[in-house]
Amino acid sequence: MACQRWPASEPELAEMRRFNKKLAWLPRFKIRNRVTPRVIQALLRVSQSLKTAPAAETRQVNGVPVRILRPAGKAKGVVLDIHGGGWVIGNAQMDDDLNLGMVRACDVAVVSVDYRLAVDTPVEGLMEDCLAAARWLLGDCPEFADVPVFVVGESAGGHLAVATLLALKPWPDLLKRVSGAVLYYGVYDLSGTPSVHAAGPDTLLLDGPGMVEALRMLTPGLTDDERRQPPLSPLYGDFSGLPPALMFVGELDPLKDDTLLIAERWGAQTPVEAHLLAESAHGFIHFPVAMAGHVLMHTQAWITQRLATVGT
């Protein structure tokens, strides 16, 4: 299934172009060592400590910390949220605002995975954490045993979300409980898709020329053929039995081909709705622009519709 062009108006596109001019002045996110991610992570924690956090439960499940946000009433469904951050920064709290939007709009609970980070742990360990949390939610969590489950991932979290779904295939009874996946500009080929290899210095937010090397640093000692093995590179996995999916990627994102290619492969097995956003860079759902709000509203409507469909 081919990506659809997101129906943005000219004023919305003009607003995004103006915001991109601001992004062009910002430093690019580079992974060159283990020190910089630790500094960014420390700053993230400080900024979070200065904000009033919503009511949330934190607990350990199968040895993995999770953060749970609940609606006021009984949850109609539950979202397994896997945050982004290039595998080296971030935590389960960082997307509270986005997750609260889903909680309120869809009457769902959100379980965010506080997986280990690749500054200290091989990427396979991050994948193990996400799988462990998923197996708990899908098979050992009585509170949400009778409601549909959705998996949501952004950027590196998109990679971990799809890797988790593929890793669930040995447990088909658990996998069939997943009613849908929502994926924002994920990384699905750790050897680098053509758009990653072609990324130049004018790339917004991400360090275009350094992306291939960053993927190699994430997977040391492997050849590109080994990096392409699923679920490490979900793009090359078997998508039979996976749930319907909703995907988004920006036209200016060097990870564009990752979404375009996985939408085709996944869509050959089950319904996939994929959107390509003009004038949009990596990370656009966090931008203070109208298009970002409309994408998030579309995601909430898609989850609500899936809840109604599954419930009939």
KEKE-3310 file (N, C-alpha, C; in steps of 0.2 Angstrom, whole numbers, plus 5000, padded with zeros to 4 digits):
npx = (5004:5003:5010:4999:4996:4997:4983:4985:4982:4987:4989:4993:5004:5013:5015:5022:5033:5039:5042:5051:5062:5066:5070:5081:5091:5095:5106:5110:5105:5116:5125:5139:5147:5146:5145:5138:5124:5121:5122:5111:5101:5102:5098:5085:5079:5080:5072:5060:5058:5054:5042:5024:5019:5007:4994:5001:5005:5019:5028:5037:5037:5040:5053:5055:5053:5038:5026:5010:4996:4980:4962:4948:4937:4932:4944:4943:4952:4969:4985:5001:5015:5030:5043:5053:5070:5082:5087:5095:5092:5079:5063:5050:5041:5042:5033:5021:5012:5007:5002:4992:4983:4979:4973:4962:4955:4952:4948:4957:4969:4987:5002:5018:5034:5049:5062:5079:5093:5104:5116:5122:5118:5117:5107:5099:5096:5087:5076:5073:5068:5056:5049:5047:5039:5028:5023:5019:5009:5000:4998:4998:4992:4979:4971:4969:4965:4953:4952:4955:4971:4984:4999:5010:5023:5037:5049:5065:5057:5047:5054:5057:5044:5039:5048:5045:5032:5035:5043:5034:5028:5030:5021:5006:4993:4995:4999:4988:4979:4983:4976:4979:4993:5002:5013:5026:5036:5047:5062:5067:5076:5092:5103:5102:5091:5089:5086:5091:5105:5107:5106:5109:5119:5110:5099:5086:5085:5091:5107:5111:5123:5129:5121:5121:5133:5130:5120:5128:5136:5127:5125:5137:5151:5144:5140:5132:5123:5120:5115:5103:5094:5079:5072:5079:5081:5066:5060:5063:5055:5042:5027:5014:5000:5001:4994:4982:4989:4993:5002:5015:5025:5037:5040:5053:5061:5075:5073:5062:5061:5061:5048:5040:5044:5041:5028:5023:5027:5021:5008:5004:5000:4991:4978:4985:4987:4995:5004:5011:5019:5020:5033:5038:5048:5058:5051:5039:5027:5029:5030:5024:5013:4999:4997:5003:4994:4983:4987:4988:4975:4969:4975:4970:4956:4957:4961:4950:4940:4945:4943:4929:4926:4932:4925:4913)
npy = (4994:5011:5026:5039:5056:5068:5078:5093:5111:5126:5137:5129:5122:5133:5138:5127:5128:5140:5137:5127:5135:5140:5128:5126:5133:5127:5115:5099:5083:5072:5057:5053:5049:5042:5052:5064:5059:5056:5068:5075:5067:5069:5083:5082:5075:5084:5095:5088:5087:5099:5101:5099:5083:5072:5062:5046:5028:5019:5005:4989:4977:4960:4963:4975:4993:5002:5015:5020:5028:5032:5033:5043:5035:5017:5009:5009:5003:4999:5006:5002:5011:5016:5025:5038:5044:5041:5029:5031:5042:5048:5043:5035:5045:5055:5058:5061:5072:5070:5057:5058:5065:5055:5047:5055:5058:5045:5037:5027:5018:5021:5012:5015:5011:5010:5007:5001:5010:5013:5018:5011:4998:4984:4986:4975:4972:4982:4979:4967:4972:4979:4968:4960:4969:4970:4956:4955:4964:4959:4946:4944:4953:4957:4968:4974:4964:4961:4971:4979:4980:4992:4996:5009:5019:5030:5036:5030:5022:5018:5008:4999:4996:4989:4979:4972:4967:4958:4950:4944:4934:4920:4918:4917:4919:4929:4939:4941:4948:4961:4975:4986:4996:5011:5021:5032:5040:5029:5019:5006:4999:4994:4995:5005:5014:5019:5033:5037:5034:5044:5056:5073:5087:5097:5092:5093:5094:5080:5073:5072:5067:5059:5048:5035:5030:5032:5022:5011:5012:5009:4995:4987:4978:4970:4965:4973:4965:4957:4966:4968:4958:4952:4952:4963:4972:4977:4979:4968:4958:4945:4949:4943:4940:4951:4966:4978:4994:5011:5024:5037:5049:5062:5072:5078:5070:5060:5047:5044:5034:5022:5021:5022:5010:4999:5001:4996:4982:4978:4981:4972:4961:4965:4977:4994:5010:5024:5039:5053:5067:5083:5095:5092:5088:5076:5071:5079:5078:5084:5098:5115:5117:5118:5106:5096:5095:5091:5078:5071:5071:5064:5051:5049:5048:5036:5026:5026:5022:5010:5004:5003:4995:4983:4980:4976)
npz = (5000:4995:5002:5007:5003:5015:5018:5019:5021:5012:5020:5032:5027:5025:5037:5043:5035:5039:5053:5050:5046:5058:5064:5057:5062:5073:5083:5076:5081:5087:5088:5094:5105:5122:5131:5128:5126:5140:5146:5140:5144:5158:5159:5154:5164:5174:5169:5169:5183:5186:5182:5185:5187:5180:5188:5190:5189:5194:5191:5192:5179:5175:5177:5171:5171:5171:5167:5171:5165:5168:5163:5169:5171:5168:5158:5140:5132:5130:5128:5123:5125:5117:5119:5110:5105:5100:5104:5115:5123:5134:5142:5151:5155:5146:5136:5142:5139:5126:5128:5138:5130:5122:5132:5137:5125:5120:5130:5135:5144:5146:5145:5147:5142:5151:5145:5146:5141:5126:5129:5139:5137:5125:5110:5108:5121:5124:5116:5122:5134:5130:5124:5135:5143:5135:5134:5148:5148:5139:5143:5157:5165:5174:5175:5162:5155:5147:5137:5121:5114:5110:5101:5101:5094:5092:5081:5086:5095:5087:5079:5090:5093:5082:5081:5093:5091:5080:5088:5096:5089:5091:5101:5098:5103:5111:5103:5094:5102:5100:5094:5085:5078:5080:5072:5071:5060:5061:5063:5053:5046:5051:5044:5036:5025:5008:5009:5021:5018:5009:5016:5019:5024:5026:5032:5044:5062:5063:5062:5047:5038:5047:5050:5046:5051:5065:5066:5064:5075:5085:5082:5085:5078:5069:5052:5037:5032:5043:5051:5044:5048:5054:5071:5072:5062:5058:5045:5037:5041:5044:5041:5042:5051:5060:5067:5060:5054:5058:5050:5050:5042:5038:5024:5023:5031:5034:5037:5029:5019:5026:5032:5020:5014:5023:5025:5012:5013:5025:5022:5012:5019:5029:5033:5031:5034:5028:5029:5021:5025:5018:5018:5031:5045:5054:5069:5070:5076:5088:5086:5087:5078:5067:5059:5066:5077:5070:5065:5077:5081:5071:5074:5086:5083:5074:5083:5091:5082:5079:5092:5092:5082:5085:5097:5092)
capx = (5000:5007:5008:4994:4998:4992:4979:4987:4981:4992:4992:4997:5011:5017:5016:5027:5039:5041:5044:5057:5067:5069:5074:5088:5096:5096:5110:5108:5106:5122:5127:5146:5150:5142:5144:5132:5117:5120:5121:5105:5096:5101:5094:5078:5076:5079:5066:5054:5057:5052:5035:5019:5017:5000:4994:5003:5008:5025:5029:5041:5034:5045:5059:5055:5049:5033:5022:5003:4991:4973:4957:4944:4933:4935:4947:4940:4957:4976:4991:5008:5019:5037:5046:5059:5076:5088:5089:5100:5089:5072:5061:5043:5038:5043:5028:5015:5007:5004:4998:4986:4979:4975:4969:4956:4951:4950:4946:4961:4975:4993:5007:5024:5040:5055:5067:5086:5096:5109:5122:5125:5115:5116:5101:5095:5093:5081:5071:5071:5064:5050:5045:5045:5033:5022:5021:5016:5002:4995:4996:4999:4989:4972:4967:4968:4964:4947:4951:4960:4978:4987:5006:5012:5030:5039:5056:5068:5052:5044:5058:5056:5037:5038:5052:5041:5027:5038:5045:5028:5025:5030:5015:5001:4987:4996:4999:4981:4976:4984:4971:4982:4999:5003:5020:5028:5043:5051:5068:5066:5082:5098:5109:5101:5088:5092:5085:5096:5112:5107:5104:5115:5120:5104:5094:5083:5085:5095:5113:5111:5129:5131:5116:5124:5138:5126:5117:5134:5138:5122:5126:5145:5153:5139:5140:5126:5119:5118:5110:5096:5091:5074:5068:5084:5079:5060:5058:5063:5052:5036:5021:5008:4997:5002:4988:4982:4993:4993:5009:5016:5032:5038:5044:5059:5064:5079:5070:5056:5060:5059:5040:5037:5045:5038:5020:5022:5027:5016:5001:5003:4997:4985:4977:4989:4985:5001:5003:5017:5017:5024:5037:5038:5054:5058:5049:5035:5021:5030:5030:5019:5010:4992:4998:5005:4988:4978:4989:4987:4968:4968:4977:4965:4950:4958:4961:4943:4936:4947:4940:4922:4926:4934:4920:4906)
capy = (5000:5017:5031:5044:5063:5071:5084:5100:5117:5130:5140:5124:5121:5139:5138:5122:5131:5145:5133:5124:5140:5140:5122:5126:5136:5122:5110:5093:5077:5068:5052:5052:5046:5041:5057:5068:5057:5056:5075:5077:5063:5072:5089:5079:5073:5091:5098:5084:5088:5106:5101:5095:5077:5069:5056:5040:5023:5016:4998:4984:4971:4956:4966:4982:4998:5005:5020:5019:5033:5029:5038:5044:5029:5011:5010:5005:5000:5001:5008:5001:5016:5015:5032:5038:5046:5038:5023:5033:5046:5047:5039:5034:5051:5061:5059:5062:5076:5066:5051:5061:5067:5049:5045:5059:5057:5038:5033:5022:5018:5020:5009:5017:5006:5013:5002:5003:5014:5010:5020:5005:4991:4983:4987:4969:4972:4987:4975:4962:4975:4980:4962:4958:4973:4968:4950:4956:4968:4955:4939:4943:4959:4956:4974:4975:4957:4961:4976:4979:4983:4996:4998:5015:5020:5035:5036:5023:5019:5014:5002:4994:4993:4984:4973:4969:4964:4952:4945:4941:4929:4913:4918:4920:4921:4936:4944:4942:4953:4968:4978:4991:4999:5018:5022:5039:5040:5024:5016:4999:4995:4997:4996:5012:5014:5024:5040:5038:5035:5050:5062:5078:5092:5102:5088:5096:5090:5075:5074:5068:5064:5055:5044:5028:5029:5031:5015:5006:5012:5005:4988:4986:4971:4967:4967:4976:4959:4955:4971:4968:4952:4954:4958:4969:4977:4975:4980:4962:4953:4942:4953:4940:4940:4957:4970:4984:4999:5018:5026:5044:5051:5068:5072:5080:5066:5056:5041:5043:5027:5017:5021:5020:5003:4995:5001:4992:4976:4976:4982:4966:4956:4967:4985:4999:5017:5027:5046:5056:5074:5088:5101:5090:5085:5071:5074:5084:5078:5089:5105:5119:5119:5115:5100:5091:5094:5087:5071:5068:5070:5058:5045:5047:5045:5030:5022:5026:5018:5003:5001:5002:4989:4977:4979:4974)
capz = (5000:4995:5007:5005:5004:5020:5016:5022:5017:5010:5027:5036:5024:5026:5045:5044:5032:5044:5058:5048:5046:5065:5065:5053:5066:5079:5082:5074:5086:5085:5093:5093:5111:5127:5136:5126:5128:5147:5148:5138:5149:5165:5158:5153:5171:5178:5166:5171:5190:5187:5180:5189:5183:5181:5192:5186:5193:5191:5194:5188:5177:5172:5178:5167:5174:5167:5169:5169:5165:5167:5162:5175:5172:5166:5151:5135:5129:5133:5123:5125:5122:5117:5117:5105:5108:5097:5108:5120:5128:5135:5148:5150:5157:5142:5132:5146:5136:5121:5131:5141:5125:5120:5138:5137:5119:5118:5136:5136:5148:5143:5148:5144:5144:5153:5143:5146:5135:5123:5132:5143:5135:5118:5107:5109:5128:5124:5113:5127:5139:5127:5123:5142:5145:5131:5137:5154:5147:5135:5146:5164:5168:5174:5174:5155:5151:5143:5133:5116:5115:5104:5102:5098:5094:5088:5080:5089:5098:5081:5078:5095:5093:5077:5083:5098:5087:5077:5093:5099:5084:5095:5106:5094:5107:5114:5097:5092:5106:5098:5089:5080:5079:5077:5071:5069:5058:5064:5060:5052:5043:5054:5039:5033:5019:5003:5011:5026:5015:5005:5020:5018:5030:5027:5036:5050:5068:5064:5058:5041:5036:5052:5052:5044:5056:5071:5066:5065:5082:5088:5081:5083:5076:5064:5045:5035:5031:5049:5053:5041:5050:5059:5071:5073:5057:5057:5038:5033:5045:5042:5044:5043:5058:5063:5067:5056:5057:5055:5050:5048:5041:5035:5017:5024:5036:5031:5038:5025:5015:5031:5033:5014:5012:5028:5023:5007:5015:5030:5019:5008:5023:5033:5031:5033:5032:5029:5027:5020:5026:5015:5022:5038:5047:5059:5076:5069:5081:5094:5084:5089:5072:5066:5056:5071:5080:5066:5065:5083:5082:5067:5077:5092:5079:5072:5089:5094:5077:5080:5098:5091:5077:5089:5101:5089)
cpx = (5004:5005:5004:4997:4994:4989:4980:4985:4987:4994:4995:5004:5016:5019:5022:5034:5043:5045:5051:5063:5070:5073:5081:5093:5098:5102:5107:5109:5111:5124:5135:5150:5144:5141:5138:5125:5116:5119:5114:5100:5096:5097:5087:5075:5075:5073:5060:5052:5054:5044:5030:5017:5010:5000:4996:5006:5014:5026:5034:5037:5039:5052:5060:5051:5044:5029:5015:4999:4984:4968:4953:4940:4936:4938:4944:4946:4964:4981:4997:5012:5026:5040:5052:5065:5082:5091:5093:5098:5082:5070:5053:5038:5038:5038:5021:5010:5003:5000:4992:4981:4975:4971:4962:4952:4948:4947:4950:4966:4981:4998:5014:5030:5046:5061:5074:5088:5102:5116:5126:5123:5115:5109:5096:5092:5087:5075:5068:5066:5057:5046:5043:5039:5027:5019:5017:5009:4997:4994:4996:4996:4982:4968:4965:4967:4958:4946:4956:4966:4981:4994:5007:5020:5032:5047:5060:5062:5048:5048:5057:5049:5036:5042:5049:5036:5029:5040:5040:5025:5025:5024:5009:4994:4988:4996:4992:4977:4977:4980:4974:4989:4999:5010:5022:5035:5048:5058:5067:5071:5088:5104:5108:5097:5091:5091:5090:5103:5113:5107:5110:5115:5114:5098:5092:5083:5090:5101:5114:5117:5131:5127:5118:5129:5135:5123:5122:5136:5133:5122:5133:5146:5149:5141:5133:5121:5116:5113:5103:5092:5085:5074:5073:5082:5072:5057:5058:5060:5046:5030:5014:5006:4998:4995:4988:4986:4992:5000:5010:5023:5032:5042:5051:5064:5068:5077:5063:5055:5059:5051:5037:5038:5041:5030:5019:5022:5022:5009:4999:5000:4991:4984:4982:4987:4992:5001:5010:5016:5022:5027:5038:5045:5053:5056:5043:5029:5022:5030:5024:5015:5003:4993:4999:4998:4983:4980:4987:4979:4966:4970:4972:4958:4951:4958:4953:4939:4938:4944:4933:4922:4927:4929:4913:4907)
cpy = (5006:5022:5036:5051:5065:5077:5090:5105:5121:5134:5136:5123:5127:5140:5133:5125:5136:5142:5130:5129:5141:5134:5122:5129:5132:5117:5103:5088:5073:5063:5050:5049:5045:5047:5062:5066:5057:5063:5077:5073:5067:5079:5087:5078:5080:5094:5095:5086:5095:5106:5097:5089:5075:5063:5049:5035:5021:5010:4994:4978:4967:4959:4973:4987:5001:5010:5020:5025:5030:5034:5038:5038:5022:5012:5006:5001:5002:5001:5006:5006:5015:5022:5032:5041:5043:5032:5025:5038:5045:5043:5039:5040:5056:5062:5059:5066:5073:5060:5053:5063:5061:5046:5048:5058:5050:5034:5027:5023:5018:5018:5011:5013:5011:5009:5005:5006:5011:5013:5015:4998:4990:4984:4981:4969:4977:4983:4970:4965:4976:4974:4960:4962:4971:4961:4950:4959:4963:4948:4939:4949:4959:4962:4976:4969:4957:4967:4976:4983:4986:4997:5004:5017:5026:5035:5029:5019:5015:5008:4997:4992:4988:4977:4969:4965:4958:4947:4941:4935:4922:4912:4921:4922:4928:4941:4946:4947:4960:4970:4983:4993:5006:5019:5029:5039:5036:5023:5009:4995:4998:4997:5002:5011:5019:5031:5042:5039:5041:5057:5067:5083:5097:5098:5092:5091:5085:5076:5069:5064:5059:5049:5036:5026:5028:5024:5010:5006:5009:4998:4986:4979:4967:4969:4970:4970:4957:4960:4971:4962:4954:4949:4964:4974:4974:4975:4973:4956:4950:4946:4950:4939:4946:4961:4975:4990:5006:5021:5033:5045:5058:5068:5074:5076:5061:5048:5039:5036:5021:5016:5019:5012:4998:4995:4997:4984:4974:4976:4976:4961:4958:4975:4989:5005:5021:5034:5049:5064:5079:5093:5099:5086:5080:5075:5078:5084:5082:5096:5109:5122:5115:5108:5094:5090:5090:5080:5068:5067:5064:5052:5044:5045:5038:5025:5021:5022:5011:5000:4999:4996:4983:4975:4976:4967)
cpz = (5000:5000:5004:5007:5009:5017:5019:5018:5016:5016:5031:5034:5025:5033:5046:5041:5036:5050:5056:5048:5053:5067:5062:5057:5072:5078:5080:5080:5083:5090:5091:5099:5116:5132:5134:5128:5136:5149:5146:5142:5156:5164:5157:5160:5175:5176:5169:5179:5191:5185:5185:5185:5185:5185:5188:5191:5190:5195:5189:5186:5173:5172:5174:5170:5169:5170:5166:5170:5164:5166:5168:5176:5169:5159:5146:5131:5132:5128:5127:5121:5123:5115:5113:5109:5106:5100:5114:5125:5129:5141:5147:5152:5151:5137:5135:5142:5131:5123:5134:5136:5123:5126:5138:5131:5118:5124:5136:5141:5144:5147:5145:5147:5145:5152:5145:5140:5132:5124:5136:5141:5128:5116:5108:5116:5128:5121:5118:5132:5136:5126:5130:5144:5141:5133:5143:5152:5143:5138:5153:5168:5168:5173:5167:5151:5146:5138:5127:5117:5109:5106:5098:5099:5090:5087:5082:5092:5093:5080:5084:5095:5088:5079:5089:5095:5084:5082:5096:5095:5087:5100:5102:5097:5110:5108:5094:5096:5104:5092:5084:5082:5076:5077:5068:5067:5061:5060:5059:5048:5046:5050:5035:5026:5014:5006:5016:5023:5011:5009:5020:5024:5031:5030:5042:5056:5068:5060:5052:5039:5041:5054:5051:5050:5063:5072:5067:5072:5087:5088:5080:5082:5071:5057:5043:5034:5038:5052:5050:5044:5055:5065:5072:5068:5055:5049:5035:5037:5041:5045:5044:5050:5062:5062:5061:5059:5054:5056:5047:5047:5037:5028:5018:5029:5032:5032:5034:5022:5020:5032:5026:5012:5017:5027:5018:5009:5020:5027:5014:5012:5027:5031:5035:5030:5034:5026:5026:5020:5023:5020:5029:5039:5052:5066:5075:5073:5087:5092:5085:5082:5071:5063:5061:5075:5076:5065:5071:5084:5077:5070:5083:5088:5077:5077:5091:5089:5078:5086:5096:5087:5081:5094:5099:5087)
residu = (MET:ALA:CYS:GLN:ARG:TRP:PRO:ALA:SER:GLU:PRO:GLU:LEU:ALA:GLU:MET:ARG:ARG:PHE:ASN:LYS:LYS:LEU:ALA:TRP:LEU:PRO:ARG:PHE:LYS:ILE:ARG:ASN:ARG:VAL:THR:PRO:ARG:VAL:ILE:GLN:ALA:LEU:LEU:ARG:VAL:SER:GLN:SER:LEU:LYS:THR:ALA:PRO:ALA:ALA:GLU:THR:ARG:GLN:VAL:ASN:GLY:VAL:PRO:VAL:ARG:ILE:LEU:ARG:PRO:ALA:GLY:LYS:ALA:LYS:GLY:VAL:VAL:LEU:ASP:ILE:HIS:GLY:GLY:GLY:TRP:VAL:ILE:GLY:ASN:ALA:GLN:MET:ASP:ASP:ASP:LEU:ASN:LEU:GLY:MET:VAL:ARG:ALA:CYS:ASP:VAL:ALA:VAL:VAL:SER:VAL:ASP:TYR:ARG:LEU:ALA:VAL:ASP:THR:PRO:VAL:GLU:GLY:LEU:MET:GLU:ASP:CYS:LEU:ALA:ALA:ALA:ARG:TRP:LEU:LEU:GLY:ASP:CYS:PRO:GLU:PHE:ALA:ASP:VAL:PRO:VAL:PHE:VAL:VAL:GLY:GLU:SER:ALA:GLY:GLY:HIS:LEU:ALA:VAL:ALA:THR:LEU:LEU:ALA:LEU:LYS:PRO:TRP:PRO:ASP:LEU:LEU:LYS:ARG:VAL:SER:GLY:ALA:VAL:LEU:TYR:TYR:GLY:VAL:TYR:ASP:LEU:SER:GLY:THR:PRO:SER:VAL:HIS:ALA:ALA:GLY:PRO:ASP:THR:LEU:LEU:LEU:ASP:GLY:PRO:GLY:MET:VAL:GLU:ALA:LEU:ARG:MET:LEU:THR:PRO:GLY:LEU:THR:ASP:ASP:GLU:ARG:ARG:GLN:PRO:PRO:LEU:SER:PRO:LEU:TYR:GLY:ASP:PHE:SER:GLY:LEU:PRO:PRO:ALA:LEU:MET:PHE:VAL:GLY:GLU:LEU:ASP:PRO:LEU:LYS:ASP:ASP:THR:LEU:LEU:ILE:ALA:GLU:ARG:TRP:GLY:ALA:GLN:THR:PRO:VAL:GLU:ALA:HIS:LEU:LEU:ALA:GLU:SER:ALA:HIS:GLY:PHE:ILE:HIS:PHE:PRO:VAL:ALA:MET:ALA:GLY:HIS:VAL:LEU:MET:HIS:THR:GLN:ALA:TRP:ILE:THR:GLN:ARG:LEU:ALA:THR:VAL:GLY:THR)
# end
